[in-house]
Amino acid sequence: MKFELDDYNRNVSDESLIEDLKVVAKKLNKDSVTREEYDTNGKYHSTTQLRRFGSWFDALKKAGLQKTRTSPNVPEEELFKNLEEVWIKLGRQPRYQEVQKPLSKFHVGTYENRFGGWRKALERFVEYVNSEEGATSEESIKKIERAEFPAQHKTPRTINWRLRFIVMRRDNFKCKNCGRSPATDPTIILHVDHIKAWANGGETVLENLQTLCSKCNIGKSDLE
């Protein structure tokens, strides 16, 4: 068997890249092509198109195709929430090539187009999540108490997804009780639970939250 190197796509002409986009669109019988569709059906990779033409939309324009319509309209928080779910499943920061179906609801190209690059998307996500951390500690509760707002609870019972992610990240995306993780067993579902129950006066702050798998969380509830 003779081994040969794959073609070096950086040397492909603009005309060949544009023509391949048209071929994929014709094959799919569509007037537009998403990056995910192109990566599945195209001769080259969407990143080659992106590097050559600056953006996916510019590549589509040069091929005489319509812009993809859904990605620009996805709320930023929905993109971040999806990234949080992927991060939890992997138990670590997602890599570029991993951000695609079925692991991710959105293709990595959606993040690149919205934020100007994958790295910039990650930086914006971390900044967004970390902004929650400063408002969910015991110190924040003390500030509320000093403001003398009369209430039985100083925090809501609901744990929002940003705080949930912070807790899971602190707990290494593992159940604090049994140590299981979705990264090693995809059937594991993690929850964030109050250590001291909210109904018993526990607050929704970092110090009173822990990561539990669904099985251990149910067992805890039965004990309570």
GROMACS elastic network, one bead per residue, 0.5 to 0.9 nm:
[ bonds ]
;  ai    aj funct       b0    kb
    5     8     6  0.83819   500
    6     9     6  0.85733   500
    7    10     6  0.88191   500
    7    11     6  0.85893   500
    7    12     6  0.87598   500
    8    11     6  0.61102   500
    8    12     6  0.75628   500
    9    12     6  0.52124   500
    9    13     6  0.88195   500
    9    44     6  0.70770   500
    9    45     6  0.85946   500
    9    48     6  0.69592   500
   10    13     6  0.83132   500
   10    48     6  0.68948   500
   10    51     6  0.88146   500
   10    52     6  0.81960   500
   12    15     6  0.83060   500
   12    16     6  0.64973   500
   12    17     6  0.70150   500
   13    16     6  0.52791   500
   13    17     6  0.65285   500
   13    18     6  0.87787   500
   14    17     6  0.52157   500
   14    18     6  0.61809   500
   14    19     6  0.85114   500
   14    49     6  0.87828   500
   14    52     6  0.75786   500
   14    53     6  0.85558   500
   15    18     6  0.51785   500
   15    19     6  0.59814   500
   15    20     6  0.85385   500
   16    19     6  0.50720   500
   16    20     6  0.61320   500
   16    21     6  0.87309   500
   17    20     6  0.51889   500
   17    21     6  0.64629   500
   17    22     6  0.88911   500
   17    43     6  0.87095   500
   17    44     6  0.77209   500
   17    48     6  0.84252   500
   17    49     6  0.67756   500
   17    52     6  0.89010   500
   17    59     6  0.86684   500
   17    63     6  0.88681   500
   18    21     6  0.51729   500
   18    22     6  0.64820   500
   18    23     6  0.87960   500
   18    49     6  0.83789   500
   18    59     6  0.71376   500
   18    60     6  0.80652   500
   18    62     6  0.67930   500
   18    63     6  0.52381   500
   18    64     6  0.89947   500
   19    22     6  0.50764   500
   19    23     6  0.62356   500
   19    24     6  0.87756   500
   19    63     6  0.70922   500
   20    24     6  0.62737   500
   20    25     6  0.86370   500
   20    42     6  0.65381   500
   20    43     6  0.67371   500
   20    44     6  0.79978   500
   20    63     6  0.89244   500
   21    24     6  0.52422   500
   21    25     6  0.62674   500
   21    26     6  0.86596   500
   21    33     6  0.77345   500
   21    38     6  0.74200   500
   21    42     6  0.70974   500
   21    43     6  0.89047   500
   21    59     6  0.82790   500
   21    60     6  0.75255   500
   21    63     6  0.65726   500
   21    65     6  0.86656   500
   22    25     6  0.50941   500
   22    26     6  0.61243   500
   22    27     6  0.85172   500
   22    60     6  0.88213   500
   22    63     6  0.61873   500
   22    64     6  0.80762   500
   22    65     6  0.77989   500
   23    26     6  0.51282   500
   23    27     6  0.60729   500
   23    28     6  0.86574   500
   23    42     6  0.80359   500
   24    28     6  0.61862   500
   24    29     6  0.83454   500
   24    30     6  0.86890   500
   24    33     6  0.75267   500
   24    37     6  0.82271   500
   24    38     6  0.67274   500
   24    41     6  0.62339   500
   24    42     6  0.60248   500
   24    43     6  0.88349   500
   25    28     6  0.51816   500
   25    29     6  0.58202   500
   25    30     6  0.52594   500
   25    31     6  0.63088   500
   25    32     6  0.63070   500
   25    33     6  0.60063   500
   25    38     6  0.85925   500
   25    65     6  0.81263   500
   26    30     6  0.64814   500
   26    31     6  0.80436   500
   27    30     6  0.79422   500
   27    41     6  0.84968   500
   28    31     6  0.87932   500
   28    33     6  0.83418   500
   28    37     6  0.87758   500
   28    41     6  0.88739   500
   29    32     6  0.89372   500
   30    33     6  0.70454   500
   30    65     6  0.88235   500
   31    64     6  0.86226   500
   31    65     6  0.55385   500
   31    66     6  0.57783   500
   31    67     6  0.86679   500
   32    60     6  0.72927   500
   32    65     6  0.52655   500
   32    67     6  0.61900   500
   32    68     6  0.61168   500
   32    69     6  0.89916   500
   33    36     6  0.81961   500
   33    37     6  0.61724   500
   33    38     6  0.64865   500
   33    60     6  0.76704   500
   33    65     6  0.78072   500
   33    66     6  0.80366   500
   33    67     6  0.79714   500
   33    68     6  0.68194   500
   34    37     6  0.51726   500
   34    38     6  0.62482   500
   34    39     6  0.86764   500
   34    56     6  0.84941   500
   34    67     6  0.86606   500
   34    68     6  0.63344   500
   34   107     6  0.88892   500
   34   109     6  0.85039   500
   35    38     6  0.50207   500
   35    39     6  0.60844   500
   35    40     6  0.86096   500
   35    45     6  0.85326   500
   35    46     6  0.57442   500
   35    47     6  0.86492   500
   35    56     6  0.75545   500
   35   107     6  0.73872   500
   35   108     6  0.85078   500
   35   109     6  0.62154   500
   35   110     6  0.83615   500
   36    39     6  0.51943   500
   36    40     6  0.63688   500
   36    41     6  0.87485   500
   36    46     6  0.80328   500
   36   100     6  0.75107   500
   36   101     6  0.86575   500
   36   107     6  0.62657   500
   36   108     6  0.85357   500
   36   109     6  0.78564   500
   37    40     6  0.52208   500
   37    41     6  0.61485   500
   37    42     6  0.78355   500
   38    41     6  0.51062   500
   38    43     6  0.83057   500
   38    44     6  0.81734   500
   38    45     6  0.72358   500
   38    46     6  0.64471   500
   39    42     6  0.56240   500
   39    43     6  0.80672   500
   39    44     6  0.72629   500
   39    45     6  0.54011   500
   39    46     6  0.59410   500
   40    43     6  0.88331   500
   40    45     6  0.87314   500
   41    44     6  0.87906   500
   42    45     6  0.68967   500
   42    46     6  0.82526   500
   44    47     6  0.85213   500
   44    48     6  0.68920   500
   44    49     6  0.80745   500
   45    48     6  0.54782   500
   45    49     6  0.70279   500
   45    50     6  0.89806   500
   46    49     6  0.51000   500
   46    50     6  0.61713   500
   46    51     6  0.86953   500
   46    56     6  0.78283   500
   46   109     6  0.83216   500
   47    51     6  0.60282   500
   47    52     6  0.84434   500
   47    56     6  0.87026   500
   47   109     6  0.85506   500
   48    51     6  0.52775   500
   48    52     6  0.61915   500
   48    53     6  0.86491   500
   49    52     6  0.52172   500
   49    53     6  0.60538   500
   49    54     6  0.79014   500
   49    55     6  0.77436   500
   49    56     6  0.69568   500
   49    59     6  0.64516   500
   50    53     6  0.54679   500
   50    54     6  0.52461   500
   50    56     6  0.55049   500
   50    57     6  0.88656   500
   50    58     6  0.84232   500
   50    59     6  0.71777   500
   51    54     6  0.55264   500
   51    55     6  0.74116   500
   52    55     6  0.82728   500
   52    59     6  0.82934   500
   53    56     6  0.74265   500
   53    57     6  0.88014   500
   53    58     6  0.60729   500
   53    59     6  0.56313   500
   53    62     6  0.87032   500
   54    57     6  0.85916   500
   54    58     6  0.67847   500
   54    59     6  0.77932   500
   55    58     6  0.52839   500
   55    59     6  0.64707   500
   55    60     6  0.88522   500
   55   112     6  0.86594   500
   55   113     6  0.70388   500
   55   116     6  0.87869   500
   56    59     6  0.50845   500
   56    60     6  0.62972   500
   56    61     6  0.86485   500
   56    67     6  0.84924   500
   56   109     6  0.79992   500
   56   113     6  0.73869   500
   57    60     6  0.50881   500
   57    61     6  0.61516   500
   57    62     6  0.87293   500
   57    65     6  0.89844   500
   57    66     6  0.82757   500
   57    67     6  0.57221   500
   57    68     6  0.76465   500
   57   113     6  0.84511   500
   58    62     6  0.62447   500
   58    63     6  0.86446   500
   58    67     6  0.86348   500
   59    62     6  0.52577   500
   59    63     6  0.63816   500
   59    64     6  0.87929   500
   59    65     6  0.86142   500
   60    63     6  0.50798   500
   60    64     6  0.62772   500
   60    66     6  0.64570   500
   60    67     6  0.64116   500
   60    68     6  0.87267   500
   61    64     6  0.50201   500
   61    65     6  0.55734   500
   61    66     6  0.67804   500
   61    67     6  0.73044   500
   62    65     6  0.75157   500
   63    66     6  0.88925   500
   66    69     6  0.84273   500
   68    71     6  0.68565   500
   68    72     6  0.82387   500
   69    72     6  0.66847   500
   69    73     6  0.74100   500
   70    73     6  0.55590   500
   70    74     6  0.66956   500
   71    74     6  0.54957   500
   71   106     6  0.84236   500
   71   110     6  0.58202   500
   71   111     6  0.87207   500
   71   113     6  0.83032   500
   71   114     6  0.80119   500
   72    75     6  0.82029   500
   72   110     6  0.78947   500
   72   113     6  0.80427   500
   72   114     6  0.68340   500
   73    76     6  0.88356   500
   74    77     6  0.84543   500
   74    78     6  0.67508   500
   74    79     6  0.70381   500
   75    78     6  0.52971   500
   75    79     6  0.66376   500
   75    80     6  0.89124   500
   76    79     6  0.51589   500
   76    80     6  0.63330   500
   76    81     6  0.86616   500
   76   114     6  0.85526   500
   77    81     6  0.60087   500
   77    82     6  0.85443   500
   78    81     6  0.50055   500
   78    82     6  0.61700   500
   78    83     6  0.85669   500
   79    82     6  0.52226   500
   79    83     6  0.62730   500
   79    84     6  0.87037   500
   79   105     6  0.88379   500
   79   106     6  0.76222   500
   79   110     6  0.86780   500
   79   111     6  0.76606   500
   79   125     6  0.89489   500
   80    84     6  0.61389   500
   80    85     6  0.87103   500
   80   121     6  0.88693   500
   80   124     6  0.89220   500
   80   125     6  0.60370   500
   80   128     6  0.84283   500
   80   129     6  0.86865   500
   81    85     6  0.63526   500
   81    86     6  0.87871   500
   81   161     6  0.71238   500
   81   162     6  0.79851   500
   82    85     6  0.51292   500
   82    86     6  0.63539   500
   82    87     6  0.86314   500
   82   104     6  0.67743   500
   82   105     6  0.66486   500
   82   106     6  0.76089   500
   83    86     6  0.51306   500
   83    87     6  0.60856   500
   83    88     6  0.86226   500
   83    94     6  0.80599   500
   83    99     6  0.84551   500
   83   104     6  0.75004   500
   83   105     6  0.88736   500
   83   106     6  0.88136   500
   83   122     6  0.87276   500
   83   125     6  0.80640   500
   84    87     6  0.50567   500
   84    88     6  0.62096   500
   84    89     6  0.87039   500
   84   125     6  0.86732   500
   84   161     6  0.81428   500
   84   162     6  0.82080   500
   84   165     6  0.66768   500
   85    88     6  0.51634   500
   85    89     6  0.62595   500
   85    90     6  0.87353   500
   85   103     6  0.89154   500
   85   104     6  0.80844   500
   85   165     6  0.86112   500
   86    89     6  0.51407   500
   86    90     6  0.62685   500
   86    91     6  0.83923   500
   86    92     6  0.87652   500
   86    93     6  0.84176   500
   86    94     6  0.68260   500
   86    98     6  0.89279   500
   86    99     6  0.78473   500
   86   103     6  0.64567   500
   86   104     6  0.61259   500
   86   105     6  0.89533   500
   87    90     6  0.53055   500
   87    91     6  0.57906   500
   87    92     6  0.55032   500
   87    93     6  0.55081   500
   87    94     6  0.57569   500
   87   165     6  0.89104   500
   87   173     6  0.89462   500
   88    92     6  0.69299   500
   88    93     6  0.85984   500
   88   165     6  0.77730   500
   88   168     6  0.76786   500
   88   169     6  0.81492   500
   88   173     6  0.61996   500
   88   181     6  0.88285   500
   88   182     6  0.73003   500
   88   183     6  0.76877   500
   88   190     6  0.85211   500
   89    92     6  0.81090   500
   89   103     6  0.82289   500
   89   173     6  0.83605   500
   89   181     6  0.81472   500
   89   182     6  0.52227   500
   89   183     6  0.55104   500
   89   184     6  0.89992   500
   89   186     6  0.72218   500
   89   189     6  0.88974   500
   90    93     6  0.74065   500
   90    94     6  0.69787   500
   90   173     6  0.87034   500
   90   181     6  0.89414   500
   90   182     6  0.68922   500
   90   184     6  0.83744   500
   91    94     6  0.86543   500
   91   169     6  0.82497   500
   91   172     6  0.70109   500
   91   173     6  0.54437   500
   91   174     6  0.80811   500
   91   181     6  0.75112   500
   91   182     6  0.71397   500
   91   183     6  0.52607   500
   91   184     6  0.87228   500
   92   169     6  0.85469   500
   92   172     6  0.84005   500
   92   173     6  0.81510   500
   92   183     6  0.84210   500
   93   122     6  0.87453   500
   94    97     6  0.83684   500
   94    98     6  0.63374   500
   94    99     6  0.68929   500
   95    98     6  0.53679   500
   95    99     6  0.69179   500
   96    99     6  0.59083   500
   96   100     6  0.89100   500
   96   108     6  0.66484   500
   96   118     6  0.70833   500
   96   119     6  0.89280   500
   97   100     6  0.73050   500
   97   108     6  0.76300   500
   98   101     6  0.84596   500
   98   103     6  0.73258   500
   98   104     6  0.78841   500
   98   107     6  0.89924   500
   98   108     6  0.81653   500
   99   102     6  0.88089   500
   99   103     6  0.67874   500
   99   104     6  0.54305   500
   99   105     6  0.83100   500
   99   106     6  0.71709   500
   99   107     6  0.56811   500
   99   108     6  0.51221   500
   99   109     6  0.87877   500
  100   103     6  0.59683   500
  100   105     6  0.68564   500
  100   106     6  0.61738   500
  100   108     6  0.63941   500
  101   105     6  0.59181   500
  101   106     6  0.70946   500
  101   107     6  0.70756   500
  102   105     6  0.68755   500
  103   106     6  0.89427   500
  104   107     6  0.68416   500
  104   108     6  0.86247   500
  106   109     6  0.80894   500
  106   110     6  0.64349   500
  106   111     6  0.80487   500
  107   110     6  0.55295   500
  107   111     6  0.73584   500
  108   111     6  0.53220   500
  108   112     6  0.63929   500
  108   113     6  0.87832   500
  108   118     6  0.70707   500
  109   113     6  0.60135   500
  109   114     6  0.84390   500
  109   117     6  0.83895   500
  109   118     6  0.80059   500
  110   113     6  0.52993   500
  110   114     6  0.61774   500
  110   115     6  0.86029   500
  111   114     6  0.51514   500
  111   115     6  0.59129   500
  111   116     6  0.76549   500
  111   117     6  0.68667   500
  111   118     6  0.61320   500
  111   120     6  0.87126   500
  111   121     6  0.59765   500
  111   122     6  0.88531   500
  112   115     6  0.54491   500
  112   116     6  0.50455   500
  112   118     6  0.50443   500
  112   119     6  0.83523   500
  112   120     6  0.79495   500
  112   121     6  0.69061   500
  113   116     6  0.55080   500
  113   117     6  0.68289   500
  113   118     6  0.87538   500
  114   117     6  0.78948   500
  114   121     6  0.78893   500
  115   118     6  0.73911   500
  115   119     6  0.87274   500
  115   120     6  0.59709   500
  115   121     6  0.53102   500
  115   124     6  0.80145   500
  116   119     6  0.85527   500
  116   120     6  0.64926   500
  116   121     6  0.74850   500
  117   120     6  0.52539   500
  117   121     6  0.62679   500
  117   122     6  0.88652   500
  118   121     6  0.50240   500
  118   122     6  0.63938   500
  118   123     6  0.87332   500
  119   122     6  0.51392   500
  119   123     6  0.62317   500
  119   124     6  0.86377   500
  120   124     6  0.60891   500
  120   125     6  0.85005   500
  121   124     6  0.51608   500
  121   125     6  0.61126   500
  121   126     6  0.86786   500
  122   125     6  0.50209   500
  122   126     6  0.61709   500
  122   127     6  0.85333   500
  123   126     6  0.52413   500
  123   127     6  0.61459   500
  123   128     6  0.85649   500
  124   127     6  0.50704   500
  124   128     6  0.60578   500
  124   129     6  0.86343   500
  125   128     6  0.50605   500
  125   129     6  0.61571   500
  125   130     6  0.84885   500
  126   129     6  0.51815   500
  126   130     6  0.59069   500
  126   131     6  0.84857   500
  127   130     6  0.52427   500
  127   131     6  0.62435   500
  128   131     6  0.54314   500
  128   132     6  0.73067   500
  128   162     6  0.83022   500
  129   132     6  0.55757   500
  129   133     6  0.72041   500
  129   162     6  0.54705   500
  129   163     6  0.76331   500
  129   165     6  0.78217   500
  129   166     6  0.73265   500
  130   133     6  0.51268   500
  130   134     6  0.72287   500
  130   162     6  0.82433   500
  130   163     6  0.89238   500
  130   166     6  0.77033   500
  131   134     6  0.60053   500
  131   135     6  0.74618   500
  131   162     6  0.89993   500
  132   135     6  0.54807   500
  132   136     6  0.65857   500
  132   162     6  0.65273   500
  132   163     6  0.64224   500
  132   166     6  0.83254   500
  133   136     6  0.53981   500
  133   137     6  0.70656   500
  133   162     6  0.84494   500
  133   163     6  0.69622   500
  133   166     6  0.70917   500
  133   206     6  0.81008   500
  134   137     6  0.66223   500
  134   139     6  0.87521   500
  134   140     6  0.75286   500
  135   138     6  0.89115   500
  135   139     6  0.83466   500
  135   140     6  0.56819   500
  135   141     6  0.85603   500
  135   205     6  0.86360   500
  136   139     6  0.80744   500
  136   140     6  0.62306   500
  136   141     6  0.78329   500
  136   155     6  0.87805   500
  136   163     6  0.75557   500
  136   204     6  0.74088   500
  136   206     6  0.60416   500
  136   207     6  0.88599   500
  137   140     6  0.53745   500
  137   141     6  0.68329   500
  137   204     6  0.87231   500
  137   205     6  0.52078   500
  137   206     6  0.55212   500
  137   207     6  0.68660   500
  138   141     6  0.50650   500
  138   142     6  0.64046   500
  138   143     6  0.88105   500
  138   205     6  0.65102   500
  138   206     6  0.76580   500
  138   207     6  0.71519   500
  139   142     6  0.50691   500
  139   143     6  0.63942   500
  139   144     6  0.88013   500
  140   143     6  0.50956   500
  140   144     6  0.64206   500
  140   145     6  0.87293   500
  140   205     6  0.87860   500
  141   144     6  0.50620   500
  141   145     6  0.61794   500
  141   146     6  0.85945   500
  141   154     6  0.65734   500
  141   155     6  0.79119   500
  141   203     6  0.87862   500
  141   205     6  0.82832   500
  142   146     6  0.60663   500
  142   147     6  0.85537   500
  143   146     6  0.50691   500
  143   147     6  0.63104   500
  143   148     6  0.88808   500
  144   147     6  0.50611   500
  144   148     6  0.67118   500
  144   149     6  0.66555   500
  144   154     6  0.70839   500
  145   148     6  0.50808   500
  145   149     6  0.63846   500
  145   150     6  0.81717   500
  145   154     6  0.77769   500
  146   149     6  0.79691   500
  148   151     6  0.89956   500
  149   154     6  0.82530   500
  150   153     6  0.86614   500
  150   154     6  0.85695   500
  151   154     6  0.63635   500
  152   201     6  0.78831   500
  153   156     6  0.72427   500
  153   157     6  0.86879   500
  153   198     6  0.85527   500
  153   201     6  0.70715   500
  153   202     6  0.82204   500
  153   203     6  0.69174   500
  154   203     6  0.70176   500
  154   204     6  0.84594   500
  155   158     6  0.86759   500
  155   203     6  0.59322   500
  155   204     6  0.56858   500
  155   205     6  0.77900   500
  156   159     6  0.76525   500
  156   198     6  0.88958   500
  156   203     6  0.77621   500
  156   204     6  0.65585   500
  157   198     6  0.63654   500
  157   199     6  0.86567   500
  157   203     6  0.74953   500
  157   204     6  0.62377   500
  158   204     6  0.76454   500
  159   162     6  0.82695   500
  159   163     6  0.64019   500
  159   164     6  0.62981   500
  159   192     6  0.77493   500
  159   193     6  0.85705   500
  159   204     6  0.68169   500
  159   205     6  0.89931   500
  160   163     6  0.55691   500
  160   164     6  0.61612   500
  160   165     6  0.87660   500
  161   165     6  0.60860   500
  161   166     6  0.86535   500
  162   165     6  0.52288   500
  162   166     6  0.64314   500
  162   167     6  0.88670   500
  163   166     6  0.50500   500
  163   167     6  0.62939   500
  163   168     6  0.86642   500
  163   205     6  0.85366   500
  163   206     6  0.78839   500
  164   167     6  0.52491   500
  164   168     6  0.62288   500
  164   169     6  0.85742   500
  164   191     6  0.80566   500
  164   192     6  0.60378   500
  164   209     6  0.87204   500
  164   211     6  0.85309   500
  165   168     6  0.50944   500
  165   169     6  0.59720   500
  165   170     6  0.84986   500
  165   173     6  0.87606   500
  165   192     6  0.87914   500
  166   169     6  0.51460   500
  166   170     6  0.61981   500
  166   171     6  0.86780   500
  166   206     6  0.82305   500
  167   170     6  0.51116   500
  167   171     6  0.62512   500
  167   172     6  0.86792   500
  167   173     6  0.84651   500
  167   192     6  0.72163   500
  167   206     6  0.66223   500
  167   209     6  0.68864   500
  167   210     6  0.65181   500
  167   211     6  0.67785   500
  168   172     6  0.60611   500
  168   174     6  0.72256   500
  168   175     6  0.87233   500
  168   190     6  0.83745   500
  168   191     6  0.85212   500
  168   192     6  0.73674   500
  168   210     6  0.76040   500
  168   211     6  0.58134   500
  169   173     6  0.56308   500
  169   174     6  0.87826   500
  170   173     6  0.75835   500
  170   211     6  0.89902   500
  171   174     6  0.60445   500
  171   175     6  0.76133   500
  171   176     6  0.69780   500
  171   210     6  0.74450   500
  171   211     6  0.64962   500
  172   175     6  0.85989   500
  172   181     6  0.88201   500
  173   180     6  0.87201   500
  173   181     6  0.62706   500
  173   182     6  0.78470   500
  173   183     6  0.81759   500
  173   190     6  0.78843   500
  173   211     6  0.74797   500
  174   177     6  0.86232   500
  174   178     6  0.81750   500
  174   179     6  0.53190   500
  174   180     6  0.55020   500
  174   182     6  0.77889   500
  174   183     6  0.87202   500
  174   190     6  0.76232   500
  174   211     6  0.67642   500
  174   212     6  0.73998   500
  174   213     6  0.77933   500
  175   178     6  0.56493   500
  175   180     6  0.54482   500
  175   181     6  0.64943   500
  175   190     6  0.69277   500
  175   191     6  0.84279   500
  175   210     6  0.82663   500
  175   211     6  0.52824   500
  175   213     6  0.52310   500
  175   214     6  0.89808   500
  175   216     6  0.80303   500
  176   179     6  0.57273   500
  176   180     6  0.83327   500
  176   210     6  0.69057   500
  176   211     6  0.57252   500
  176   212     6  0.57713   500
  176   213     6  0.82247   500
  177   180     6  0.83876   500
  177   211     6  0.83286   500
  177   212     6  0.65315   500
  177   213     6  0.81064   500
  177   216     6  0.68756   500
  178   212     6  0.81325   500
  178   213     6  0.79921   500
  178   216     6  0.75313   500
  179   212     6  0.86827   500
  179   213     6  0.86362   500
  180   183     6  0.86329   500
  180   184     6  0.75638   500
  180   185     6  0.74435   500
  180   188     6  0.71784   500
  180   212     6  0.89045   500
  180   213     6  0.73078   500
  181   184     6  0.57174   500
  181   185     6  0.60943   500
  181   186     6  0.77797   500
  181   187     6  0.88929   500
  181   188     6  0.61371   500
  181   189     6  0.79124   500
  181   190     6  0.76243   500
  181   213     6  0.78998   500
  182   187     6  0.65641   500
  182   189     6  0.66305   500
  182   190     6  0.76519   500
  183   186     6  0.63897   500
  183   188     6  0.85958   500
  184   188     6  0.86269   500
  185   188     6  0.57885   500
  186   189     6  0.78525   500
  188   213     6  0.65255   500
  188   214     6  0.74082   500
  188   215     6  0.87454   500
  189   212     6  0.85643   500
  189   213     6  0.55725   500
  189   214     6  0.56841   500
  189   215     6  0.85516   500
  190   211     6  0.66325   500
  190   212     6  0.57211   500
  190   214     6  0.59555   500
  190   217     6  0.88576   500
  191   210     6  0.82998   500
  191   211     6  0.57598   500
  191   212     6  0.53225   500
  191   213     6  0.58065   500
  191   214     6  0.63049   500
  191   217     6  0.73817   500
  192   209     6  0.64514   500
  192   210     6  0.55115   500
  192   212     6  0.61366   500
  192   213     6  0.84517   500
  192   217     6  0.86765   500
  193   196     6  0.88356   500
  193   197     6  0.82677   500
  193   208     6  0.83258   500
  193   209     6  0.55153   500
  193   210     6  0.54299   500
  193   211     6  0.63399   500
  193   212     6  0.68245   500
  193   217     6  0.73897   500
  194   197     6  0.53021   500
  194   198     6  0.65806   500
  194   202     6  0.70227   500
  194   203     6  0.76968   500
  194   204     6  0.70225   500
  194   205     6  0.86524   500
  194   208     6  0.56431   500
  194   210     6  0.64955   500
  195   198     6  0.85885   500
  195   202     6  0.75543   500
  195   207     6  0.85203   500
  195   208     6  0.51985   500
  195   209     6  0.55461   500
  195   210     6  0.64624   500
  196   199     6  0.84721   500
  196   200     6  0.68430   500
  196   201     6  0.73039   500
  196   203     6  0.77579   500
  196   208     6  0.64296   500
  196   209     6  0.82158   500
  197   200     6  0.51899   500
  197   201     6  0.66609   500
  197   202     6  0.51678   500
  197   203     6  0.79855   500
  197   208     6  0.87744   500
  197   224     6  0.88421   500
  198   201     6  0.51831   500
  198   203     6  0.58913   500
  198   204     6  0.74065   500
  199   202     6  0.69207   500
  202   205     6  0.86713   500
  202   208     6  0.69700   500
  203   206     6  0.89488   500
  203   207     6  0.88673   500
  203   208     6  0.65642   500
  203   209     6  0.86572   500
  204   207     6  0.84317   500
  204   208     6  0.65205   500
  204   209     6  0.69650   500
  205   208     6  0.54604   500
  205   209     6  0.64448   500
  206   209     6  0.53438   500
  206   210     6  0.80427   500
  207   210     6  0.81996   500
  211   217     6  0.88195   500
  212   215     6  0.79525   500
  212   216     6  0.59713   500
  212   217     6  0.55865   500
  213   216     6  0.54210   500
  213   217     6  0.59925   500
  213   218     6  0.86130   500
  214   217     6  0.50421   500
  214   218     6  0.61562   500
  214   219     6  0.86235   500
  215   218     6  0.52933   500
  215   219     6  0.63088   500
  215   220     6  0.87280   500
  216   220     6  0.61161   500
  216   221     6  0.86241   500
  217   220     6  0.50735   500
  217   221     6  0.63063   500
  217   222     6  0.87325   500
  218   221     6  0.50503   500
  218   222     6  0.62635   500
  218   223     6  0.87636   500
  219   222     6  0.50770   500
  219   223     6  0.63751   500
  219   224     6  0.87631   500
  220   223     6  0.51580   500
  220   224     6  0.63316   500
  221   224     6  0.50836   500
